[in-house]
């Protein structure tokens, strides 16, 4: 429809001319018209006229769409479409001419300039394909095959929105929107050569509670079909890469979360990550009961160039030595040896490629949590850095409404920040404003509590029981807790009401009981050290 065509051209600045879009459909002599409308005054297609032409003279070509754009001066121009423009337009919208709505199948008003431009475009297309303009009417002419290899990036539209929309429409058509449920959390991982992704990636999944193996893009694109493209020197198109990746992310085992290794790398892929997030967020708003709130994290395992090259070459030397031993003994399996692991120049080039990808990825820092992990040092050092970087963050993971509610309760570490200062102030206030009660509590701790504490010096823990009525006053309890805390004890409090049988009422037979109030202070402190930790026999 008109909207689809306008959307396809929204990124092009046209001051006049004719563009062609190849369509799948029937041949015939019909000429249809649709007027493009848009609310954006500056849009180049604001007053454009779309015409679908199935000219009988082009017997060797499928139907075509032409777009005539009036320039500011009001005149119509016919300009030669470039090869890139033709490719973009050709792939921007695959529309069946027979599927055009009836209301758009109106006879085209007579427009000599537009009609005169149609043969011009035909001649241009013929010239682009190696045919002469005079041969466009020759139905017996055999056209040169200029179709790109399937799934290769030859002639692909280098536009993130078009690539994403193409993949998304396919997903919706094949699965249905209600079945497009992506992982709640996706970690997009990139690692410098020699950063130890194989060793460190499990630490990331452990920190985030992900149980499924990472989705490694190079493994996804390792099918025979993709190998054929790569072996022929071609590049796999972004559309194919994105389609393959999203299909894998839709597998049910990744509903909780997934780690994607090796994507995004190019600027188009970076834009597609943002487009995917925005689409998932829109779906969540529309159906909060079905779609999860998306959580995207960008992660980079980083080492500097010098260390990267050293590690790559060391890995190559180790693999070669291992393989020599396997061949000599016949024991074990051969390890793959990467060409970049045996050449310093190749290793440096591989790192340069990583740097270019990393510079592209940094544009996402403003949109998503960005974890740059220093992968230098021991395995344990790197593990601790990863655990610290990927610790739980409620603001990112809880639903917005849920977070707004629980956020009313302060974090534990926020409470402890000023705990010492607050304790000091309370103790001074007790002395200044409640000195009598304060003195009595200190006396009870000295006479009752310390006796039990000293008896349990070896264990470092004691439950102090008391029925002292002083602790009916909650202020006395708080004072005892603060005094013991200031002295270095870890203390908690509880109390119980116990029914103590007293006598039996002989007239009624009821049991008469007294209510006893008992107070419990559980006190922990450093226990006495009887012997060295390593001395388990008792011998010196």
C-alpha positions as CSV (number, residue, x, y, z in Angstrom):
1,X,0.0,0.0,0.0
2,X,0.9,3.7,-0.1
3,X,2.2,3.7,3.5
4,X,4.6,0.9,2.8
5,X,6.0,2.7,-0.2
6,X,6.4,6.0,1.6
7,X,8.1,4.1,4.5
8,X,10.5,2.5,2.1
9,X,11.7,5.8,0.7
10,X,11.8,7.8,3.9
11,X,15.6,7.9,4.1
12,X,16.1,9.2,0.6
13,X,16.4,12.9,-0.3
14,X,15.0,13.4,-3.8
15,X,14.6,16.7,-5.5
16,X,13.0,15.2,-8.6
17,X,13.2,12.2,-10.8
18,X,12.0,8.7,-11.4
19,X,12.9,5.7,-9.4
20,X,12.0,2.1,-10.3
21,X,11.1,-0.8,-8.0
22,X,10.9,-4.3,-9.4
23,X,7.8,-6.2,-8.4
24,X,6.5,-9.7,-8.5
25,X,3.1,-9.9,-10.3
26,X,1.3,-10.3,-13.5
27,X,2.0,-8.6,-16.8
28,X,-0.7,-6.5,-18.4
29,X,-1.4,-3.0,-19.6
30,X,-2.9,-1.4,-16.5
31,X,-1.6,1.8,-15.2
32,X,-2.5,2.6,-11.5
33,X,-2.0,5.6,-9.3
34,X,-1.7,6.3,-5.6
35,X,-0.9,9.6,-4.1
36,X,1.6,9.6,-1.2
37,X,0.7,11.7,1.9
38,X,2.7,12.5,4.9
39,X,2.5,14.9,7.9
40,X,6.1,15.9,7.6
41,X,6.3,19.0,5.5
42,X,10.0,18.4,4.8
43,X,9.4,14.9,3.5
44,X,10.7,14.6,0.0
45,X,7.7,12.5,-1.1
46,X,5.1,14.7,0.4
47,X,3.4,15.4,-2.9
48,X,4.7,12.4,-4.9
49,X,2.7,10.3,-7.2
50,X,3.2,6.5,-7.3
51,X,2.3,4.7,-10.6
52,X,2.3,0.9,-11.0
53,X,2.9,0.1,-14.6
54,X,2.6,-3.3,-16.3
55,X,3.6,-2.3,-19.8
56,X,3.0,-4.9,-22.5
57,X,6.2,-3.7,-24.3
58,X,8.4,-5.0,-21.5
59,X,7.5,-8.7,-22.1
60,X,10.8,-9.9,-20.6
61,X,10.4,-7.8,-17.4
62,X,8.1,-8.1,-14.4
63,X,5.8,-5.1,-13.5
64,X,7.5,-2.0,-12.1
65,X,6.7,0.9,-9.7
66,X,7.7,4.4,-10.7
67,X,7.8,7.4,-8.4
68,X,7.7,10.9,-9.9
69,X,8.6,13.6,-7.5
70,X,7.9,17.3,-8.3
71,X,10.8,19.5,-7.4
72,X,10.3,22.9,-5.7
73,X,10.1,24.7,-9.0
74,X,7.1,22.7,-10.0
75,X,8.7,21.0,-13.0
76,X,9.0,17.3,-13.6
77,X,12.4,15.8,-14.2
78,X,13.5,12.4,-15.5
79,X,16.9,11.4,-13.9
80,X,18.9,8.3,-14.4
81,X,18.6,6.0,-11.3
82,X,22.0,4.8,-10.0
83,X,22.7,1.1,-9.6
84,X,22.7,1.5,-5.8
85,X,19.3,3.3,-6.0
86,X,17.8,0.6,-8.1
87,X,19.1,-2.1,-5.7
88,X,17.7,-0.2,-2.7
89,X,14.3,0.3,-4.3
90,X,14.2,-3.2,-5.7
91,X,14.6,-4.7,-2.3
92,X,12.8,-2.1,-0.2
93,X,9.3,-3.5,-0.8
94,X,8.3,-6.8,-2.5
95,X,4.8,-6.0,-3.5
96,X,2.5,-8.1,-5.7
97,X,0.9,-6.0,-8.4
98,X,-2.2,-8.0,-8.1
99,X,-2.4,-7.2,-4.4
100,X,-2.9,-3.5,-4.9
101,X,-6.2,-2.4,-3.3
102,X,-9.1,-1.7,-5.7
103,X,-9.3,1.9,-4.5
104,X,-5.8,2.5,-5.8
105,X,-6.6,1.0,-9.2
106,X,-7.7,4.3,-10.6
107,X,-6.8,5.4,-14.2
108,X,-3.8,7.6,-14.1
109,X,-4.4,11.1,-15.2
110,X,-2.8,12.1,-18.4
111,X,0.8,13.3,-17.5
112,X,2.9,13.5,-20.7
113,X,6.1,14.1,-18.7
114,X,5.6,11.0,-16.5
115,X,4.5,8.8,-19.4
116,X,7.5,10.0,-21.5
117,X,9.8,9.0,-18.6
118,X,8.8,5.3,-18.6
119,X,10.8,4.3,-21.7
120,X,13.7,6.3,-20.4
121,X,13.8,4.3,-17.2
122,X,13.4,1.1,-19.2
123,X,16.5,2.1,-21.3
124,X,18.5,2.9,-18.2
125,X,17.6,-0.5,-16.6
126,X,18.5,-2.2,-19.8
127,X,21.9,-0.4,-19.9
128,X,22.6,-1.4,-16.3
129,X,22.0,-5.0,-17.2
130,X,24.2,-5.0,-20.2
131,X,21.4,-4.6,-22.7
132,X,21.0,-1.9,-25.3
133,X,18.1,0.6,-24.9
134,X,16.9,-0.4,-28.4
135,X,16.5,-4.0,-27.2
136,X,13.9,-3.4,-24.6
137,X,11.1,-4.4,-26.9
138,X,12.8,-7.6,-28.0
139,X,11.0,-10.4,-26.2
140,X,13.5,-13.0,-27.5
141,X,16.4,-11.3,-25.9
142,X,18.0,-13.3,-23.1
143,X,18.8,-11.1,-20.1
144,X,22.1,-11.3,-18.3
145,X,21.7,-12.9,-14.8
146,X,22.5,-10.2,-12.4
147,X,20.8,-11.6,-9.3
148,X,23.0,-11.7,-6.2
149,X,23.8,-15.0,-4.5
150,X,21.1,-16.0,-2.0
151,X,21.9,-14.7,1.5
152,X,25.0,-12.8,0.3
153,X,25.3,-9.1,0.9
154,X,25.7,-8.3,-2.8
155,X,23.2,-5.5,-3.6
156,X,21.8,-5.5,0.0
157,X,20.2,-2.5,1.4
158,X,22.6,-0.9,3.9
159,X,19.8,0.5,6.0
160,X,19.2,-0.8,9.5
161,X,15.4,0.1,9.5
162,X,14.8,-1.7,6.2
163,X,16.8,-4.7,7.2
164,X,15.0,-5.0,10.6
165,X,11.5,-4.4,9.1
166,X,12.2,-7.1,6.5
167,X,13.2,-9.7,9.1
168,X,10.4,-8.6,11.5
169,X,7.7,-9.0,8.8
170,X,8.9,-12.5,8.1
171,X,8.8,-13.4,11.8
172,X,5.3,-12.1,12.2
173,X,4.1,-13.8,9.0
174,X,5.6,-17.2,9.9
175,X,5.0,-17.3,13.7
176,X,2.4,-14.8,14.5
177,X,3.0,-11.8,16.8
178,X,1.8,-13.6,19.9
179,X,4.6,-16.2,19.5
180,X,7.4,-13.7,19.1
181,X,8.6,-13.9,22.7
182,X,12.3,-13.0,23.1
183,X,14.5,-13.6,26.2
184,X,13.7,-11.3,29.1
185,X,17.5,-10.5,29.4
186,X,20.0,-10.5,26.5
187,X,23.7,-9.9,27.1
188,X,25.5,-8.9,23.9
189,X,29.1,-10.0,24.3
190,X,32.3,-9.0,22.5
191,X,35.8,-10.0,23.4
192,X,39.2,-8.9,22.3
193,X,41.4,-11.6,20.8
194,X,43.1,-13.3,23.7
195,X,40.7,-12.0,26.3
196,X,39.7,-15.5,27.3
197,X,36.1,-15.6,26.2
198,X,36.0,-19.3,26.5
199,X,37.2,-19.1,30.1
200,X,35.3,-16.0,31.3
201,X,31.9,-16.3,29.5
202,X,30.7,-18.9,32.1
203,X,31.4,-16.4,34.8
204,X,29.1,-14.0,33.2
205,X,26.3,-16.5,32.8
206,X,26.8,-17.6,36.4
207,X,26.5,-14.1,37.6
208,X,23.3,-13.6,35.8
209,X,21.8,-17.0,36.5
210,X,21.7,-18.1,32.9
211,X,21.9,-21.9,32.4
212,X,21.9,-22.2,28.6
213,X,25.0,-22.2,26.6
214,X,25.8,-18.9,24.8
215,X,24.6,-18.2,21.3
216,X,27.8,-17.9,19.4
217,X,27.2,-16.1,16.1
218,X,30.0,-17.8,14.3
219,X,28.5,-21.2,15.2
220,X,25.0,-20.1,14.0
221,X,26.5,-19.0,10.6
222,X,28.5,-22.2,10.2
223,X,25.9,-24.0,8.1
224,X,26.8,-25.4,4.7
225,X,24.8,-22.7,3.0
226,X,26.7,-19.9,4.8
227,X,30.0,-21.7,4.4
228,X,29.5,-21.7,0.6
229,X,29.1,-17.9,0.6
230,X,32.2,-17.4,2.8
231,X,34.3,-19.9,0.8
232,X,33.5,-18.0,-2.4
233,X,34.8,-14.8,-0.8
234,X,31.3,-13.3,-0.2
235,X,29.9,-11.7,2.9
236,X,26.7,-12.9,4.5
237,X,24.1,-10.2,4.4
238,X,23.0,-8.4,7.5
239,X,19.4,-9.4,6.8
240,X,20.4,-13.1,6.8
241,X,22.5,-12.7,10.0
242,X,19.8,-10.9,11.8
243,X,17.1,-13.4,10.7
244,X,19.2,-16.4,11.8
245,X,20.0,-14.8,15.2
246,X,16.5,-13.8,16.0
247,X,15.2,-17.2,15.1
248,X,17.6,-18.7,17.6
249,X,16.7,-16.2,20.3
250,X,13.1,-17.3,20.0
251,X,13.9,-20.8,21.2
252,X,12.0,-21.6,24.3
253,X,15.0,-22.4,26.4
254,X,16.2,-18.8,26.2
255,X,13.0,-17.3,27.7
256,X,14.7,-16.3,30.9
257,X,17.9,-14.9,29.3
258,X,20.6,-15.5,26.7
259,X,24.1,-14.4,26.1
260,X,24.9,-13.6,22.4
261,X,28.6,-13.8,21.5
262,X,29.8,-11.9,18.4
263,X,26.9,-9.5,17.8
264,X,26.6,-6.6,17.1
265,X,29.7,-5.6,15.2
266,X,28.8,-3.3,12.3
267,X,27.1,0.0,12.7
268,X,23.9,-1.4,11.1
269,X,23.9,-4.3,13.6
270,X,24.3,-1.8,16.4
271,X,21.2,0.1,15.2
272,X,19.3,-3.2,14.9
273,X,20.0,-3.9,18.6
274,X,18.3,-0.6,19.5
275,X,15.4,-1.3,17.1
276,X,14.9,-4.7,18.6
277,X,14.8,-3.3,22.1
278,X,12.3,-0.6,21.2
279,X,10.1,-3.1,19.4
280,X,10.2,-5.4,22.5
281,X,9.4,-2.4,24.7
282,X,6.4,-1.5,22.5
283,X,5.1,-5.1,22.6
284,X,5.4,-5.1,26.4
285,X,3.3,-1.9,26.7
286,X,0.7,-3.4,24.4
287,X,0.5,-6.8,26.1
288,X,2.1,-6.6,29.5
289,X,0.6,-10.0,30.4
290,X,2.4,-11.8,27.5
291,X,5.6,-10.0,26.7
292,X,8.5,-9.5,29.2
293,X,10.2,-6.2,29.9
294,X,13.4,-6.4,27.9
295,X,16.8,-6.0,29.7
296,X,19.8,-5.5,27.4
297,X,23.4,-5.4,28.6
298,X,26.5,-4.8,26.5
299,X,29.6,-6.6,27.7
300,X,33.2,-6.3,26.4
301,X,36.1,-8.4,27.6
302,X,39.1,-6.1,27.1
303,X,42.9,-6.5,27.0
304,X,45.4,-4.1,25.3
305,X,46.9,-4.8,22.0
306,X,50.3,-5.9,23.3
307,X,48.9,-8.5,25.7
308,X,46.4,-9.6,23.0
309,X,49.1,-10.4,20.5
310,X,51.2,-12.1,23.2
311,X,48.3,-14.3,24.2
312,X,47.3,-15.1,20.6
313,X,50.9,-16.2,19.7
314,X,51.2,-18.1,22.9
315,X,48.0,-20.0,22.2
316,X,49.4,-20.9,18.7
317,X,52.7,-22.2,20.1
318,X,50.8,-24.2,22.7
319,X,48.5,-25.7,20.1
320,X,51.4,-26.6,17.7
321,X,53.3,-28.2,20.5
322,X,50.3,-30.2,21.6
323,X,49.6,-31.4,18.1
324,X,53.2,-32.5,17.6
325,X,52.9,-34.6,20.8
326,X,49.6,-36.1,19.6
327,X,51.1,-37.1,16.3
328,X,54.1,-38.6,18.0
329,X,52.2,-40.6,20.6
330,X,48.9,-41.1,18.9
331,X,47.2,-40.1,22.2
332,X,44.8,-37.2,22.3
333,X,43.1,-35.0,19.8
334,X,44.5,-32.4,17.5
335,X,43.7,-28.8,18.4
336,X,42.8,-26.2,15.7
337,X,45.6,-23.7,15.0
338,X,44.3,-20.3,13.8
339,X,46.4,-18.5,11.2
340,X,46.3,-15.4,13.4
341,X,47.9,-17.4,16.2
342,X,51.1,-18.0,14.2
343,X,51.7,-14.6,12.7
344,X,52.3,-11.4,14.7
345,X,51.1,-9.3,11.8
346,X,47.9,-11.3,11.4
347,X,47.3,-11.2,15.2
348,X,47.7,-7.4,15.1
349,X,45.3,-7.2,12.2
350,X,42.8,-9.2,14.1
351,X,43.1,-6.9,17.1
352,X,42.6,-3.9,14.8
353,X,39.3,-5.4,13.6
354,X,38.2,-5.9,17.2
355,X,39.0,-2.2,17.9
356,X,36.9,-1.0,15.0
357,X,34.0,-3.2,16.2
358,X,34.5,-1.9,19.8
359,X,34.4,1.7,18.6
360,X,31.1,1.0,16.9
361,X,29.7,-0.7,20.0
362,X,30.5,2.2,22.3
363,X,27.6,4.2,20.8
364,X,25.2,1.9,22.8
365,X,26.6,3.2,26.1
366,X,23.9,5.9,26.3
367,X,21.1,3.4,25.8
368,X,22.1,0.3,27.7
369,X,24.2,-0.8,30.7
370,X,27.7,-1.1,29.3
371,X,30.2,-3.5,31.1
372,X,33.8,-3.1,30.1
373,X,35.6,-5.9,31.9
374,X,39.4,-5.8,32.3
375,X,40.4,-9.3,31.3
376,X,44.0,-8.8,32.4
377,X,45.3,-10.7,35.4
378,X,44.6,-14.1,36.9
379,X,41.4,-16.0,36.2
380,X,40.2,-15.4,39.7
381,X,40.8,-11.6,39.4
382,X,38.8,-11.5,36.2
383,X,36.0,-13.6,37.7
384,X,35.7,-11.2,40.7
385,X,35.5,-8.3,38.3
386,X,32.7,-10.0,36.3
387,X,30.7,-10.9,39.4
388,X,31.0,-7.3,40.6
389,X,30.0,-5.8,37.2
390,X,27.0,-8.1,36.7
391,X,25.5,-8.1,40.2
392,X,21.8,-7.8,40.6
393,X,20.2,-4.4,39.8
394,X,16.5,-4.1,40.7
395,X,16.0,-1.0,38.6
396,X,16.9,-2.9,35.5
397,X,15.3,-6.2,36.1
398,X,12.0,-5.5,38.0
399,X,8.9,-4.4,36.2
400,X,8.6,-0.6,36.5
401,X,5.5,-0.7,38.7
402,X,7.1,-3.3,40.9
403,X,10.3,-1.3,41.3
404,X,8.4,1.8,42.2
405,X,6.8,0.0,45.1
406,X,9.8,-1.8,46.5
407,X,12.0,1.2,46.0
408,X,10.2,2.9,48.9
409,X,12.4,0.6,51.2
410,X,16.0,1.7,51.3
411,X,18.8,-0.7,50.3
412,X,20.7,-2.4,53.1
413,X,24.0,-0.8,52.2
414,X,22.3,2.6,52.3
415,X,21.2,1.9,55.8
416,X,24.6,0.9,56.9
417,X,26.4,3.9,55.4
418,X,25.6,6.2,58.4
419,X,25.0,3.5,61.0
420,X,28.0,4.4,63.1
421,X,27.2,8.1,63.1
422,X,23.6,7.4,64.0
423,X,24.7,5.0,66.8
424,X,26.9,7.7,68.4
425,X,24.1,10.3,68.3
426,X,21.6,7.9,69.9
427,X,24.0,7.0,72.8
428,X,24.7,10.7,73.5
429,X,21.0,11.4,73.4
430,X,20.4,8.6,76.0
431,X,23.0,10.2,78.3
432,X,21.6,13.7,77.8
433,X,17.8,13.0,77.9
434,X,17.2,9.6,79.5
435,X,20.2,9.2,81.9
436,X,18.3,7.3,84.6
437,X,17.0,4.6,82.3
438,X,20.3,4.5,80.4
439,X,22.3,3.9,83.7
440,X,19.9,1.1,84.7
441,X,20.3,-0.7,81.4
442,X,24.1,-0.5,81.7
443,X,23.9,-2.0,85.2
444,X,21.8,-4.9,84.0
445,X,24.2,-5.7,81.2
446,X,27.1,-5.7,83.7
447,X,25.4,-7.9,86.3
448,X,23.3,-10.3,84.1
449,X,24.5,-10.3,80.5
450,X,28.3,-10.3,81.1
451,X,28.1,-13.4,83.3
452,X,26.6,-15.5,80.5
453,X,28.8,-13.9,77.8
454,X,32.0,-14.8,79.7
455,X,30.8,-18.4,80.2
456,X,30.4,-18.7,76.4
457,X,33.7,-17.0,75.4
458,X,35.0,-20.1,73.6
459,X,31.9,-20.5,71.4
460,X,31.5,-16.8,70.8
461,X,27.7,-17.0,71.0
462,X,25.1,-16.9,73.8
463,X,21.4,-16.6,74.3
464,X,20.8,-14.3,77.3
465,X,17.4,-14.9,78.9
466,X,16.0,-12.4,81.3
467,X,12.6,-11.6,82.9
468,X,13.7,-8.2,84.2
469,X,10.6,-6.0,84.0
470,X,12.8,-3.1,82.9
471,X,12.6,-4.4,79.3
472,X,8.8,-3.9,79.2
473,X,9.9,-0.4,78.2
474,X,10.9,-0.6,74.5
475,X,13.3,2.3,75.0
476,X,15.3,0.0,77.4
477,X,15.5,-2.7,74.8
478,X,16.8,-0.2,72.2
479,X,19.4,1.1,74.6
480,X,20.7,-2.5,75.4
481,X,21.0,-3.2,71.6
482,X,22.9,0.0,71.0
483,X,25.2,-0.4,74.0
484,X,26.2,-3.9,73.0
485,X,26.6,-2.9,69.4
486,X,28.9,-0.1,70.4
487,X,31.0,-2.5,72.4
488,X,31.5,-4.7,69.3
489,X,28.9,-7.4,69.9
490,X,26.4,-8.6,67.2
491,X,23.1,-8.7,69.0
492,X,19.4,-9.4,68.2
493,X,16.3,-9.4,70.4
494,X,13.1,-11.3,70.8
495,X,10.5,-11.7,73.5
496,X,7.7,-14.2,74.4
497,X,4.7,-14.4,76.6
498,X,4.6,-17.8,78.4
499,X,1.6,-19.2,80.3
500,X,2.8,-20.6,83.6
501,X,0.3,-22.9,85.4
502,X,-0.4,-21.6,89.0
503,X,-3.4,-23.6,90.4
504,X,-6.7,-25.3,89.5
505,X,-9.9,-23.5,90.4
506,X,-11.8,-26.2,92.4
507,X,-15.2,-24.7,91.7
508,X,-14.9,-24.4,87.9
509,X,-12.1,-26.8,87.2
510,X,-10.3,-24.2,85.1
511,X,-6.5,-23.9,85.2
512,X,-5.4,-20.6,86.5
513,X,-2.2,-19.4,84.9
514,X,0.2,-16.5,85.2
515,X,1.6,-14.7,82.1
516,X,5.4,-14.6,82.3
517,X,7.2,-12.2,80.0
518,X,10.6,-13.4,78.9
519,X,13.2,-11.4,77.0
520,X,15.9,-13.0,74.8
521,X,19.1,-11.3,73.6
522,X,21.1,-13.4,71.1
523,X,24.7,-12.2,71.4
524,X,27.6,-13.1,69.1
525,X,31.2,-12.0,69.4
526,X,34.7,-13.1,68.4
527,X,35.4,-16.5,70.1
528,X,38.6,-17.4,71.9
529,X,41.4,-19.0,69.9
530,X,42.6,-22.1,71.7
531,X,45.0,-23.3,69.1
532,X,46.3,-22.5,65.5
533,X,43.7,-23.3,62.8
534,X,46.1,-25.8,61.3
535,X,46.7,-27.7,64.5
536,X,43.9,-30.3,64.5
537,X,45.8,-32.9,66.7
538,X,46.6,-30.8,69.7
539,X,50.3,-31.4,69.3
540,X,52.8,-28.6,69.0
